[in-house]
Amino acid sequence: GSSTAGVSDPEDPGDFQFNISSNAGSSSLSASLKMLLVLTVLALAPSIIIMMTSFTRIIVVLHFVRSALGTQTSPPNQVLVGLALFLTLFIMSPVITQINTDCVKPYEQGTITQEEALNAGLKPIREFMFKQTNRADIQLFLEIEGKENEIQTEDDVPTMVLMPAFMISELKTAFIIGFLIYLPFIVIDMVVSSTLMSMGMMMLPPTTISMPFKILLFILADGWNLVIGQLVKTFY
């Protein structure tokens, strides 16, 4: 839009005035409102990523992999978090695309109100969370709130109930996957321990010997491909 500035007599600085008028139509968001929305999203981004996406399951499973291998700090936390973030973007890309189509673009064009945009943006996220959440976990939080008899459909479930139920379900699924990852490595630990015992080498830590064999097994089985592939497929 166009801007106009009016300045009074320069000899009288006390009457200085500066006015800005905009000819932009109401159909487009103002720059200040856009900036406010961006800053709000950035401030809430860590909580949103942890509470409402696939990030929790992915990062927990990756830590289980590292712990099962016994490599302690390798891969480092920064690498695991980075991998988890990119996998989260990959898994959530259909949801992000739908939010952009149903919420962001119509709101920028002025075809929907702010409340309608919020509901439109929340809908695909709720659908994603419902697909990954155990109904028993939802029922648990509904009983805590005393609303178990008020819910008839999924749309009636409050988002504040759905989010903690979703997180518990994600942790439960991640622990199940972690247990399955641990099994083959436990076998290696048992074989190495019994071998060292039979050889009378009880002072030698079994983990020192078993770790190279664990890494070798992981490489031969194409472990990263297997773990990441199966982990991503659990969301579909």
C-alpha positions, -999 to +999 in steps of 0.1 A: +000+000+000+010+036-003+023+056+027+020+093+034+040+113+060+031+148+072+056+170+091+046+203+107+066+235+107+102+226+113+106+257+135+082+242+160+096+207+169+070+202+196+042+198+170+061+170+150+036+145+136+042+113+116+012+096+101+011+064+080-019+052+061-022+020+042-043+013+011-040-024+014-073-042+014-086-063+042-081-095+022-044-097+030-027-100+064-007-071+076+030-075+078+030-070+116+003-097+121+023-121+099+054-114+120+034-120+152+021-153+139+056-164+128+071-155+162+043-173+180+049-205+160+086-203+165+082-199+203+058-229+205+077-250+179+097-272+205+065-280+224+045-287+192+073-309+178+074-330+210+037-332+218+019-334+185+042-351+160+062-383+155+093-368+171+089-385+205+087-421+192+116-415+168+140-400+193+133-426+220+138-455+195+171-440+183+183-437+219+174-474+224+194-483+194+225-465+207+220-480+242+216-515+228+248-512+208+266-500+239+284-472+220+274-447+248+279-413+231+281-424+194+262-413+175+261-380+196+229-365+207+231-337+181+231-363+153+202-383+168+181-351+173+189-339+138+179-373+123+148-374+143+138-339+132+143-347+095+124-380+098+096-360+116+094-336+087+092-365+063+065-383+082+045-351+089+048-337+054+012-347+043-001-331+075+019-299+069+007-298+032-029-301+043-025-274+069-010-251+043-039-258+019-068-257+043-056-231+068-026-209+058-035-200+022-073-193+028-064-172+059-039-151+039-065-146+012-091-135+037-116-162+028-118-176+064-117-161+098-090-166+124-111-191+144-119-210+112-082-211+103-073-224+138-099-252+135-088-260+099-052-262+110-059-283+140-080-309+122-052-327+103-030-328+134-059-343+154-065-369+127-028-379+128-028-381+166-060-402+166-045-427+142-015-432+165-032-431+199-046-461+218-082-457+227-075-470+262-051-440+268-078-416+256-103-433+279-079-429+308-077-391+305-114-388+299-121-407+331-097-384+350-116-354+337-149-371+344-161-368+308-161-404+297-199-404+293-200-371+273-180-383+243-198-398+214-174-393+185-137-385+179-147-348+173-160-346+209-126-355+224-109-323+237-075-316+223-061-312+258-072-348+264-059-361+231-023-347+235-013-365+267-030-397+255-010-394+222+023-389+240+017-419+263+008-441+233+040-429+215+061-438+245+045-472+248+051-479+211+087-467+213+094-490+243+079-520+224+102-513+194+131-507+218+125-541+234+126-558+200+158-540+191+175-551+223+168-589+219+195-598+194+221-578+213+212-595+246+220-628+229+254-615+219+260-604+255+250-638+269+272-657+244+303-635+252+297-636+289+294-674+290+325-677+267+346-655+290+334-675+321+344-708+305+378-694+297+383-681+332+386-645+321+361-632+347+380-599+352+376-588+315+344-568+311+320-586+287+309-553+271+345-546+259+344-578+238+307-578+229+305-542+215+326-549+183+304-580+176+272-559+181+285-533+157+294-560+132+260-576+135+244-542+130+264-535+099+258-569+084+221-566+090+221-531+074+208-519+108+201-483+101+181-491+070+162-518+089+155-497+120+146-464+102+125-482+075+104-502+100+101-472+124+088-449+096+064-476+085+048-478+120+032-444+112+014-457+081 
